[in-house]
Amino acid sequence: MKVTNWGKYPVIDANFKSFTSIDELQSIVKNSDQLVARGLGRCYGDSALSQNIVSTLKYNRILAFDERTEQVTCESGVSLAEIIEAFVPRGWFLPVTPGTKFVTVGGAIASDVHGKNHHIEGSFSNHVTSIDILLSDGSIATCSKTNNSSLFWATCGGMGLTGIILQATFSLKRIESAYIKQKTIKVSNLDAVMEAFEASESYTYSVAWIDCLARGKSQGRSILTLGEHAILPDLKPGTPPLQLPKKLKLAVPLDFPSFALNSLSVKAFNFLYYHKAPDKSTESIIDYDAFFYPLDNIHHWNRIYGKRGFTQYQFVLPRESSKAGLKEILNRISRSGQGSFLAVLKLFGKQDNLISFPKEGYTLALDFAINNKVFPLLDELDKIVLEHGGRLYLTKDVRMNAETFRKSYGNSETFIQLKHQLDPTNKFHSLQSQRLQI
Ligand SMILES: Cc1cc2nc3c(=O)[nH]c(=O)nc-3n(C[C@H](O)[C@H](O)[C@H](O)COP(=O)(O)OP(=O)(O)OC[C@H]3O[C@@H](n4cnc5c(N)ncnc54)[C@H](O)[C@@H]3O)c2cc1C
């Protein structure tokens, strides 16, 4: 069948299989030369694409929850949306969540996802206590930060290349309400938004939307959003504190024609978004869906990029070189006229796992429609990222070359060696692992 991920590029023909029991999965793994696991396909590029794809979506039971230790155990095909629905009404939330709740627990671990709280709470793997994984020889290994730790660290952020995550145990966090106390600040340029991030490091959640096409003194003008879980006294009297939000679901019915999205429409969108925000900082109480997942209510929003699809370019730069690197990258994008509707800036805290993406500094994510000019532009951006000591996020990537991967991920050789020890016949394989020569 035809399979693609969130960026709708590339689209490939693949054998698509699924399983409901370990026996079934063992037989699939035994009988396939090359395969990769797939959750909800929310990675943008080709990391969940291979000739044989094993969907985990039917392996999706929540197995246990221990209120005393705050630990939940579930199968890897459970989505973060399902965890939220089961646990928010009982007063628990995810420790770390990406900008969509439609990802599986297996996918969250394999990409070692981060949220708006990385500077305080780290990435998803920080909260994982144990993982069961099916290896290439059909055996099952349990690993954690203290037991079989090299398997654990190669699996968190390892993009499915060590084996198929079967189940995981991770911690939830206590909440008093399903609401977030949000503060929004409008800032006039990049220097100002970085100062504002640094002045707000005590906030649990922070994220900025950047107008990446603004030039000169306005370069990097942004809307910075800060948040904390609301506590009972923050809510209007009578508000049921732990009720799940009810949402009107919108959908993009068809792929947009490619002319709908051009540098003019992107510029106009960015201009309006920035100027719509009030000049003074504002505070409000909003539900967790509106705060964490504003795009999840528009089904198939990826269709606005048309049939050719799009790619998300997400990089991180070390804190000390972030300002210079971001300015150079924004200058280059602005000159190119290749815009991004969504340019999202976050501050990462300290972290240097084996192969996970985050490291201390600023990360910027930009969407680009696929067209003839985009890949040459991104090749130029890669050079700037490398010169400033940064790296690209594998779960968003669809075109980086092997050399850039090796140079930018300091532990890439150790990861590749471990992968070959664990999987000598290179059974766990994706289009991405082939391109990156892993
Ligand atoms: C709108 C949107 C917003 C996003 N925001 C963020 C964000 O803020 N922060 C962030 O970090 N990410 C973000 N992402 C990316 C997303 O969180 C990751 O790509 C995540 O891995 C997707 O999970 P999935 O279940 O869809 O996995 P898939 O896309 O299906 O797979 C992703 C990778 O995980 C592997 N994998 C999946 N399941 C297993 C398993 N059981 N065992 C072994 N390997 C497995 C696959 O082989 C593949 O390499 C966003 C994505 C979208 C579409």
The ligand as a MOL file (V3000), in Angstrom:
LIG
                    3D

  0  0  0     0  0            999 V3000
M  V30 BEGIN CTAB
M  V30 COUNTS 53 58 0 0 0
M  V30 BEGIN ATOM
M  V30 1 C 1.9000 18.7170 14.5380 0
M  V30 2 C 3.1120 18.0460 15.0970 0
M  V30 3 C 3.7520 18.6160 16.1790 0
M  V30 4 C 4.8840 18.0120 16.7160 0
M  V30 5 N 5.4960 18.6050 17.7880 0
M  V30 6 C 6.5850 18.0390 18.3200 0
M  V30 7 C 7.2060 18.6100 19.4650 0
M  V30 8 O 6.7850 19.6530 19.9720 0
M  V30 9 N 8.2830 17.9630 20.0010 0
M  V30 10 C 8.7570 16.7940 19.4670 0
M  V30 11 O 9.7190 16.2670 20.0110 0
M  V30 12 N 8.1750 16.2300 18.3930 0
M  V30 13 C 7.1150 16.8200 17.8110 0
M  V30 14 N 6.5100 16.2380 16.7310 0
M  V30 15 C 7.0860 14.9800 16.1900 0
M  V30 16 C 6.4800 13.7310 16.8440 0
M  V30 17 O 6.3270 13.9080 18.2270 0
M  V30 18 C 7.4280 12.5390 16.6240 0
M  V30 19 O 7.6890 12.3780 15.2640 0
M  V30 20 C 6.8820 11.2260 17.1920 0
M  V30 21 O 7.9190 10.2720 17.1550 0
M  V30 22 C 5.7050 10.7040 16.3800 0
M  V30 23 O 5.1920 9.5380 17.0080 0
M  V30 24 P 4.4290 8.4490 16.1430 0
M  V30 25 O 3.7660 7.5020 17.0460 0
M  V30 26 O 3.5800 9.1200 15.1320 0
M  V30 27 O 5.6650 7.7190 15.4610 0
M  V30 28 P 5.9860 7.4860 13.9010 0
M  V30 29 O 5.9540 8.7940 13.1970 0
M  V30 30 O 5.1230 6.4230 13.3810 0
M  V30 31 O 7.4780 6.9830 14.0090 0
M  V30 32 C 8.5020 7.8690 14.4090 0
M  V30 33 C 9.7760 7.0620 14.7120 0
M  V30 34 O 9.5280 6.2240 15.8420 0
M  V30 35 C 9.7770 4.8640 15.5040 0
M  V30 36 N 8.8190 4.0480 16.2570 0
M  V30 37 C 7.4880 4.2290 16.3630 0
M  V30 38 N 6.9610 3.2820 17.1650 0
M  V30 39 C 7.9870 2.4840 17.5690 0
M  V30 40 C 8.0920 1.3290 18.3920 0
M  V30 41 N 7.0320 0.7800 18.9990 0
M  V30 42 N 9.3090 0.7690 18.5580 0
M  V30 43 C 10.4100 1.3000 17.9790 0
M  V30 44 N 10.3710 2.4010 17.2010 0
M  V30 45 C 9.1790 2.9820 16.9980 0
M  V30 46 C 9.6010 4.7920 14.0050 0
M  V30 47 O 10.3290 3.6920 13.4600 0
M  V30 48 C 10.1600 6.1380 13.5710 0
M  V30 49 O 11.5660 6.0690 13.4940 0
M  V30 50 C 5.3840 16.8040 16.1650 0
M  V30 51 C 4.7300 16.2250 15.0690 0
M  V30 52 C 3.6070 16.8410 14.5280 0
M  V30 53 C 2.9210 16.2160 13.3510 0
M  V30 END ATOM
M  V30 BEGIN BOND
M  V30 1 1 1 2
M  V30 2 1 2 3
M  V30 3 2 2 52
M  V30 4 2 3 4
M  V30 5 1 4 5
M  V30 6 1 4 50
M  V30 7 2 5 6
M  V30 8 1 6 7
M  V30 9 1 6 13
M  V30 10 2 7 8
M  V30 11 1 7 9
M  V30 12 1 9 10
M  V30 13 2 10 11
M  V30 14 1 10 12
M  V30 15 2 12 13
M  V30 16 1 13 14
M  V30 17 1 14 15
M  V30 18 1 14 50
M  V30 19 1 15 16
M  V30 20 1 16 17
M  V30 21 1 16 18
M  V30 22 1 18 19
M  V30 23 1 18 20
M  V30 24 1 20 21
M  V30 25 1 20 22
M  V30 26 1 22 23
M  V30 27 1 23 24
M  V30 28 2 24 25
M  V30 29 1 24 26
M  V30 30 1 24 27
M  V30 31 1 27 28
M  V30 32 2 28 29
M  V30 33 1 28 30
M  V30 34 1 28 31
M  V30 35 1 31 32
M  V30 36 1 32 33
M  V30 37 1 33 34
M  V30 38 1 33 48
M  V30 39 1 34 35
M  V30 40 1 35 36
M  V30 41 1 35 46
M  V30 42 1 36 37
M  V30 43 1 36 45
M  V30 44 2 37 38
M  V30 45 1 38 39
M  V30 46 1 39 40
M  V30 47 2 39 45
M  V30 48 1 40 41
M  V30 49 2 40 42
M  V30 50 1 42 43
M  V30 51 2 43 44
M  V30 52 1 44 45
M  V30 53 1 46 47
M  V30 54 1 46 48
M  V30 55 1 48 49
M  V30 56 2 50 51
M  V30 57 1 51 52
M  V30 58 1 52 53
M  V30 END BOND
M  V30 END CTAB
M  END
